[in-house]
């Protein structure tokens, strides 16, 4: 990497805590190298207590942009000068671009998910989908799916503070899109069965099934699934969760969250550089 650092190299990076596990530095630096772009990407362990100071420092250094991960996504909204429509609705930012000291915040998680749906060979635009979970990942998917033109979305979540947050977000989405959106608790099994039965796509945006708790599952059994519904899981460790295994055995087509991770990064790459990330090359090197 030192062989290609110059006096004109533009810095990009990741802010959050912890960040040492992140694949983003490898992914972005490999993409810069592949395209011959004079950029570098580094990870910085920065919590919310030092986020404002870090952002001011990055502005002084005239960095091109940076990603933001937990626990900084919400606070970053207040530190941006402008927000994309999706970031404004969600109230969270995971990608920032710097234009001469003016920071614009984006959320690319939902975009990454919608691109991963397309990559898997499915088209949900104009159709109905069901989402399990209204946390950060779930609301990002909800917002982008509605903005992209999914006709109808049903969201299931426990009655936690996330439920009330989802109600507010859904209210704003209904004002801005033509998407029909409903929010339910998991308690009513008949509603759960009906909504899955009418859906073209079912997405788990909860952490149930993630390693090390690989035997947990958002559904008790496969009786609610039908071969016509595509089942996706935002989890990529393990590659096949219990939900995906259950769905595959029920005759459903499935895919996991690995390519959402890839494509949310690809969208950030495009925002910073104006060029498309060489995703096939990155897939071969890090995702297969």
Buried (B, 14 or more C-beta within 10 A) or exposed (E): EEEBEEEEEBBBBBBBBEBEEBEBBEBBBBBBBEBEBEBBBBBBEBBBEBBBEBBEEBBEEEBBBBBBBBBBBBBBBEBBEEBBEBBBBBBBBBBBBBEEEEBBBBBBBBBBBBBBBEBBEBEBEEBBBBBBBBBBBBBBBBBBBBBBBBBBBBBBBEEEEBBEBBEEBBEBBEEEBEBEBEBBEBEEEEBBEEBBEBBBBBBBBBBBBBEEEBEEBBBEEBEBBBEEBBBBBBBBEBEBBBBBBBBBEBEBBBBBBBBBBBBBBBBBBBBBBEEEBBBEBBBEBBBE
